[in-house]
């Protein structure tokens, strides 16, 4: 049986200490379970609820931290970009470039990322169907991307809620060999806390299992040592201490 692709890490980079603690845990899980978890963290979260929301440490400092984590622990790394010019410098550091859901129709962004030769993970916009993702996928492949993953993260219906139609997973498996379920953003309640997003992290394991039933072969978990203290998306992040058991359940 092929081991699924697993992506895990904090939402936004807060400090090297948080990154280091998460990375140490991922290495331990990889050793115990035989996985090859990809370390994820964002240097900038441009799609925030309010102007005062925490965004990260910036690209230059963030990429330096990700390079240090990759070198220190031998982990593959992933981060997202929001503008086309960020693709080239980001590709010098990470193994996988992620295209955010709200930006998956931005042609220049996808083309620039594809030209780097890195693996691309394109997240499905909340306003698109699974079938619609054939267009971002084709843009990436036709622009030279050697490997393209598609990620399901829910369909937005408004009123501070997010509903997942798991049929999208099956639809995207007909497009890409690798379909990832974003198990943590899918329990998000956008803007649910007024000036920030809320979430229901207790549903994260069930989201993963449901996606597996529909054919997902990758799983994305945002994790934090103390989610309630996280500066970004804490309500829908998985506690780092719960990650190993969640992965064991999927395996």
N, C-alpha and C positions, 0 to 999 in steps of 0.2 A: 504494500500500500504506500502510495506517495505521501510524504509528509506535507501538510498544507503550508502555504506561505503565511507567516505570522508577522505582523507589524505592531510594535508596541513602544510607548514612550510618552512623555508628558506633552500636553497640548502646546504650550509656548515655553520657550527657554526662560527660566526664571533665574537660575544660578548654576554654576558648574557643580556645586555640591549636590543639587537635586539630580542633575544628569548623571553624575557619578554613582549615586546610590541606585538609580534605576538600572544603569548599565551593569553594575555588579550583579544585580538580581537576574537580569536577562542571561548573563553568562552562566550563572548557577542553574537556571532552568534549562538552558541549552545542553549543559553537561548531564543533567539528570534525565531529561526527556528525549534527548537526541534531536532536538529542534534546531533551527537556525534563524532565530528571531532577528528581524531587521529593526534597528533602533530608530525611532521617529521623534523628532522635535522640531518645532517651527521657530525660525528666527524672527518672524514677523507675522502676526495675525491681523491682516488688513480688513477682514470682514467682521467688524465688531458691532455690538448693539449700539453703543454710545461712544462719544468722543473721549470720554474718561476711561473707557475699558482698557485693560492692560493688553499690550500688543506683543511685547517681547524685547529682546536686547538689540535688535538691528542686524542687518545682514553681515557686516564685516566681523563683528564680535561673535555673532551666532555661528557663522561658518568656522571660525577658529575653534570654538568649543566643540562643534561636531567633529572636526578633524582630530582634535585631541582624544575624544571618546573612541572614535574609530581606530586610532593608532594604539591607544592604551589597552583596549579590550578586544581588538580584532573583530569588532562587530560591523556588519554592513549598516549603512545609514541612509535615512530618507528625510527629506524636508520638502516643503512646498514653496513655490514661487508665485508672485502675483503680477509681475511685469516681464516682458520679453527680454529686456536687457539683463535680468537677473539669471538667466539660464546658464550662460557660459561660466561665470565665476562659481555658481553653485555646483556645476558639473565637475569642477576641479576638486571638489571635496566629497560629495555624496555619491552613493551607488544608485539611488533611485530618486528621480525628480517627480514630485506630485503636483498635479494641476487641481486647484480647489474647485469644489462643485459649482459655485457661482460663476466660475470663469471657464467652464469646460467648452464653451462655444467660441472662445476667443482664439481665432485662427493664428494670429501672430505669436501668441503665447505658446500654443501647441507646436507650431513649426519651429520656433526657436529652441524649445526643449528637445524636440526630436533630432534636431541637427547636432546636438551634443553627443549623440550615440549612447546616452544612458538609458536605462530602463525607465519607462514612464508609467506612472499610476494616475489615471484620469478618474476623478470622482464624478459620479453622475449628479447633475443638477437636480434640485428638488422639483423643478418644473418640467423635467423631461421624463419620457418613458424609457424603459430598458431598450426597446427597439431603436429609439432615437440616438442611442450612443454609438450606432454604426458610423455616424458622421464624424464625431471627434476621433474615433478609432482610425477611420480611413485617413483623416488629415495627418495623424501621427505616422502611420505606416507609409503613406505616400511621401512623407517628408524625411524618410530614412530611419525611423525608430526601429531598433532591432527587436524590441520586446515591449508590448503595451498591455498593462493590466487595467481593468475597469472595476470601479468600486461603487457599491450601492450604499447610499446613506439616507434614504428615505424620500418621501414625497411630501412637500409642504402644503397643508390645507389651511393655514392661517389660524387665528385665534390662539396664538402661543402654543401650538401643538404641532407635532410631526408624526405622521403615520407612515408605516412601511408597508409597501406592497411587495411581498417576496417573489411574486411572479417576475419581477424585474431581474432577479438573479438568474433565473432560467433563461430569460430572453437575452441577457448579456453573455451567457455561456455559449450561445449560438454565434456570438460575434468574436469573443476573445477566449483563448484557452484558459486564462486566469481571471477569475472574478472574485473580488474581495468584498467581504461584508464589513462595513464600518459599524461595529457592534456598540460603540459608545456614542457617536454622534446621532445614531438612530434612536436613542432614548432621550435626546435633547428636547427641551421645550423652549423654542426660540423666543427671546424677549420675555420669558415667563417670570423673571424676577424684577421686571420693570426696566432697569437700566442694564440688565445682563440676562443671559439665558439660564433657565433652570434645567432640570432633568430628573430621570428616574433610573438611577444606576442599578436598582434591584432587578431590572429586567434584562441587563446585559447578557447573562448566560443564556437566557431563553432566546434572545435575538440571535445569538451565535448558532444555537442548535436549529432554530427554524431556517436560517440561511443554509446550513449544512444540508437540511432536508431538500432544499430547492437546488442544490448543486454547487454551492459556494466552495471554492478550494483555497481561499485565503481569508484571513481574519485580521481586523484592525482594532487595536485596543489602545485608547489613551489611558495611561496609568500615572499615578502619583503616590508618593509615600503617604501623604496625608491629603486626600482630595478636598476635604472641607477647607483646607488652608490654601489651596491652589489659587493662583492669581487669574486663571482663565479656565472656564468650562469645568470647574470642580464638581458641579452637581451631576454631570454625566460621565465623570471619569471613574475608572475602576481602581480600587485600592491596590497598590502594588503587591501587598501581601496575599491578595486573592487571585493574582494572575496565574500562578502555577496550577492551582486546582481547576481554574476555568479552562486552561489549555489541555490538561489531562482529560477533562470531560469530553473535549472535542476529539482527542486522539483515540 
